[in-house]
Amino acid sequence: MTGCRPKTVRAPIRGRALRALWACAAHPQGLRHRAYPTYMLMLAEMGLVQKRHVRGPGRSQPAWFLTAAGPAVIAELGPSEVRD
């Protein structure tokens, strides 16, 4: 089987990574870029969040936003136990 690509295995989302995904969903105008740095990069690699620039006071700042796949994964995993 030379030349075959290994299948991409999606790791389960739990713990702080799940809290990071919920936090991103709770901030539709963008979650600050420095929140959950390790986990947001992992979620971005999975295609669940993306980094975009938003207008801040006097300048443009990076922020995290859910992609179209993000809400579907949240619905699949269940509602957040953290209530605002």
C-alpha positions, 0 to 999 in steps of 0.5 A: 500500500505504498503511496496511500495517504493515511486518513485524517483522524479527528481527536475528540474535543473535550476539556479546555478545547471544548470550553474554547469552542463554547467561548468562541460561540458566545462571542459572535463579534469575535473572541479576543485573539489571546484567549485559549492560544493553544486550543484555538490553534488546534480548533483552527486546524480542525476547521472549526474556528478562523482568525479574522481582523476586526476594528478595535478602538483606533486599529484593527485587531485579530479575533477568533470566529466560528466557521460554518462547521463550528455550530454543527460540532457544538450541537453534536457535543451538546450545550455548554454547562457554562451559562452567561 
